[in-house]
Amino acid sequence: MINWSEAGALPNEASENAEITPQLAAKIVARRHELGLTQAQLAERAGLKQAAIARLERSGVIPRIDTLQTVARAMGLRLDLVTDDHSAAAM
């Protein structure tokens, strides 16, 4: 995982990441709670360590796509791209 200071993103990209990552983390926490899982149980399902789930949920780092995909699958979810109507209208 990459720390914000190491990301090397442009200011606008960093701003977008700063908004998206906490939203994503909140959705992961909500789904984990829906399933009645602890961080340790989710980590076991995903083949990760509990500390990795805790870091992901804290949203202090930018998670790798493969980590997100692994965690999503462990919770019966999948990653997908959806149209951002606001951005699409600006094009």
Summary of the structure (lengths in Angstrom):
residues: 91
radius of gyration: 14.2
end to end distance: 31.6
largest distance: 43.5
contacts: 210
relative contact order: 0.16
helix: 66%
strand: 4%
